[in-house]
Amino acid sequence: IAFLLACVTTPLVRWFARHRVGRAGGAAIVVLGFFGLAVLITLLVVGGISSQTNDISSALSSAGDKIAAWLEDVGITSSSASSTTDSAQTTTTDAVQTLINGIATGISGITSLVLGLSFTMLSLFFLLKDGPSLRRGVERHLGVPQPVARTITSDVITALQRYFAGVT
């Protein structure tokens, strides 16, 4: 993942390097940008889910009332319809609580994901910072003449950049 991100964001690091920030500074800015984007997305998702729990509960409650009215319209007694509605509302409340508890459990279980992402960001930083020298090392070990190795690595990087530009 870090290699793919490095291939795609290398032009941005080169731009920073030309504007007196340097490769290390450009790499740090890109990595911090990815980190900030990840935090923003996480906050939006968790905030969106937690802000909707009251709306979900009220919508399910009104749906229960409508179902009870429909049951009475087809000839079921109001006490049976009411008990069915109460049972559905209790189940719905339990489901919402289970959803909230599941989110809390999921957040506590994210530590391995955070560890993996931190290694990815560390790898990304060094791939961006030392990319040209790492590329020369790879080219020397490809077992083909230097111009051919340069063409191979250049074509791989260009293909990845164009693919992601097209997808974007």
N, C-alpha and C positions, 0 to 999 in steps of 0.2 A: 504494500500500500504506500509506504514511504517512497519507494522508487517511482511509482506512478505519479504521486503528488509532486515529487521533485522534477520529473520530466515536464510536467505541465506548468509548474510555477518557475522554472529556470529563467524564462524571459523576464519575469518580474524581478527576480534577483539580479539579473544582468542590468536592468534599468536602474535599480537602486545603486548598484556598483558604479555605474557611469555618473551618478549624481552625488558623488562624494560620501556615500554611506558605507561603501565597501561590501564585499560578498558576505562577510560575517554579519554585518548590520542588516543587510537585505534579507539574509536567511532568517535572522531573529525576528524581523518584522513579519515575514511570511508565516513563520511558525506561530507567533503571537496572534496573527490574524486568524489562523485556523482555530486556535484555542478559543479566541473570543467568539468566533462563529459557532463553535460547539457549545459553549456556555449559553449563548443566546438561544439556540435551537432547543436546548434542554429546558431552559426557563420557560420558553413559549409552550412547549408540549406539556410540561408538568402544570404550569399555570392554567393552561386551557382546560386540562382534564379536571383539575381541582375546582375551577370556577364554574363548571357545568353541573356539579353534583346536585345542587339545589334545584336547578332547572329540570334535570332528569327526574328527580324524585317527584316534583310537582306535575310534570307531564305524565308520568306513570300513574300518579294518583287520579288525575282527571280521566285518564284512559280507563281506570278501574271503575269509576263512576259511570262512564258511558257503557261499559260492558254490562254493568248491573242493570242499567236501564234497558239495554237490548234483551237481556235475559228475562226481565219482567214482561217485555213486549211479546215474547214468544210463549208466555204462559207459565214461566217458573215463578214460584212464590217469592215475595220480596225478602223473606227471611233467608231463603236458600241463596238468592242472588246476593244479598248483603254478606252472608258468610263467605261466599265465593270471592267477592270483592275484597273483604278483609283479609282473607288468606293470600290473595294475589298481592295486596299492598304490603303485607308482612314479608312475603317472599321478595318483593321488589326492594324494600328497605334493607333486607339482609344482603341482597345482591349488590346494592350500592356500597354498603359497608365492606363487603368482601372486595369490591373493586378498589376502595381506598386502602384497605389493608394490603392488597396485592401490590399497589403502587409503592407503599412504604417498604414492603419486603423486597421489591425489585430494586428500589433505590439502595437498600443496604447490600444487595447482592451485586451491585455494579462495580465493586472494587476491582475485580479481575479485568473488567472492561477498561477501567481507568488505567490500570497498570499496563495493559496492552497498548492503549492509546498513548501513554506517556513514552513507552519505548518507540512507538511509531513516530512521535513528534521529535524525539531525540535523534532517531535515525534520519528523519527528514532534514533536521537542521544540518547534520554533518554531510548529507548528500548534497544539499544546496550549497553549503559553504565550500566544500572540497570537491565538488562535482567535476571540474575540469581535470584535476589531478587523478581522481578515481577513474575517470574515463580513460585517461592515457594508460593507466595501469591495466585496465581491462583490455584495451587495444593491444598492448604488448603481449598479453597472454592468450590471445585468440588463436594463435598458431597460423596466421595468414600474414601476408605482407602488410606493412603499416598503412599504405593508402587504402587497401581493401578493408582493413579493420576499421579505419576512420569512416569509410563509407557505410559499413554495417552499423556502427554505433550511431552515426548521424541519421541514417534512415529509420532506425528503431525509435529514436527520440522524436524525430519529425512525425512519424506515423502516430505515435501516442499523443503528441500535442495536437495534431490535426483531428484525430478521433475525438478527443475531449472537447476541442473547439466546436466540432460539428454537433456533438451531443448537447453541448451548452446552447 
